């Protein structure tokens, strides 16, 4: 399973968090001063965070792409690659944090504005369906939990996973965060820095809507043509093959 968050909201959340608590590894503060950065500067620093998370080096296609771009193809665990890929070439990686180490090691491969970056993005977009049984959306948490519960065959999971609306103190920046999100959405320069994340999130939302339609079809006991399945046989006059309410469509 995966749960994806709106990349603009995630960008702003990281920005406000790191301005308040800059020493978290999330911030990469050994090389930047978040409190002195504009949102556009932060977007350039942050980049396509989700894209990098989903670029799984164990995939053979991604390993070939890395090699073609001159980035050492890893034959080591993911966390070790993140550290070793940069530390072999420099002596300044101690305080980068894993994500910033990986960002620098990829040498722009995590951007959507180059041929190699676009090829890598297509690998990630394809992985949304090949690597995850269900893709959830954070902004639609309760519906996501229902889809997870169906996939697990554990109805109680949906209720236990309902969002408790914990804020962790973020309500202090609620108004400012709203303004910053609006600023980001209206800035082509900011959006360019997270373009791959936006593309992934848009594809995830399309998949999510497809999953919801399938979930509703199963809940109502309909076949793929929208015809009710009655007592284990096709309704009279239906040309659709029988499918039980509990089975998943392909």
Residue pairs with C-beta under 8 A, 6 or more apart in sequence:
1 132
1 133
1 134
1 135
1 136
1 148
1 151
2 128
2 132
2 134
2 135
2 136
2 204
3 135
3 136
3 137
3 138
3 141
3 144
4 50
4 135
4 136
4 137
4 138
4 200
4 201
4 204
5 50
5 137
5 138
5 139
5 201
6 138
6 139
6 201
7 49
7 50
7 194
7 197
7 198
7 200
7 201
8 181
8 184
8 185
8 191
8 194
8 198
9 139
9 181
10 49
10 50
10 197
11 39
11 42
11 43
11 46
11 49
11 184
11 190
11 194
12 39
12 177
12 180
12 181
12 184
13 170
13 177
14 26
14 27
14 42
14 46
14 49
15 34
15 37
15 39
15 42
15 46
15 180
16 170
16 173
16 176
16 177
16 180
17 24
17 26
17 27
18 24
18 26
18 27
18 29
18 34
18 42
19 34
19 35
21 27
22 29
22 33
22 34
22 35
23 29
25 97
25 98
25 99
26 97
26 99
27 34
27 97
28 45
28 96
28 97
28 99
28 100
30 94
30 95
30 96
30 97
31 95
31 96
31 100
32 41
32 45
34 42
37 45
39 180
39 183
39 184
39 187
39 190
40 187
40 189
40 190
40 193
43 184
43 189
43 190
43 193
43 194
44 193
46 193
46 194
47 103
47 110
47 111
47 193
47 194
48 110
48 111
48 112
48 193
48 194
48 195
48 196
48 197
49 99
49 194
49 197
50 196
50 197
50 200
50 201
51 110
51 112
51 120
51 121
51 124
51 196
51 197
51 200
52 99
52 102
52 103
52 106
52 110
54 124
54 127
54 200
55 62
55 106
55 109
55 110
55 120
55 123
55 124
56 62
56 78
56 127
56 131
57 63
57 66
57 73
57 74
57 78
57 81
58 78
59 123
59 127
61 123
62 120
62 123
63 73
63 74
64 73
65 109
65 116
65 119
65 120
65 123
66 72
66 73
66 74
66 109
67 73
68 116
69 107
69 109
69 116
70 107
71 85
71 105
71 106
71 107
71 109
72 85
72 88
74 80
74 81
74 84
74 85
76 84
79 98
81 102
81 105
82 98
82 99
82 101
82 102
82 105
83 93
83 98
83 101
85 101
85 102
85 105
86 93
86 96
86 101
86 104
86 105
87 93
87 101
93 101
96 104
103 110
108 114
108 116
108 117
109 116
109 117
109 120
110 117
110 120
110 196
111 117
111 195
111 196
112 118
112 121
112 195
112 196
112 199
113 192
113 195
117 196
121 196
121 199
121 200
124 196
124 200
125 199
125 200
125 203
128 135
128 200
128 203
128 204
128 207
129 207
133 151
134 144
134 147
134 148
134 151
134 211
135 204
135 207
135 208
135 211
136 144
136 145
136 147
136 148
136 208
137 143
137 144
137 204
137 205
137 208
138 144
140 208
141 161
141 162
141 163
142 158
142 162
142 163
143 208
143 212
144 208
145 157
145 158
145 161
145 162
146 158
146 215
147 208
147 211
147 212
147 215
148 157
148 158
148 161
149 155
149 156
149 157
149 158
149 161
150 215
150 218
170 177
183 190
184 190
184 191
185 191
191 198
214 248
214 249
217 224
217 226
217 249
218 245
218 246
218 247
218 248
219 245
220 228
220 245
221 228
221 229
221 245
222 228
222 229
223 229
223 234
223 238
223 240
223 241
223 242
223 243
224 240
224 243
224 249
225 238
225 239
225 240
227 234
227 235
227 238
227 240
228 235
229 235
229 242
229 243
229 244
229 245
232 242
232 244
233 242
234 240
234 241
234 242
243 249
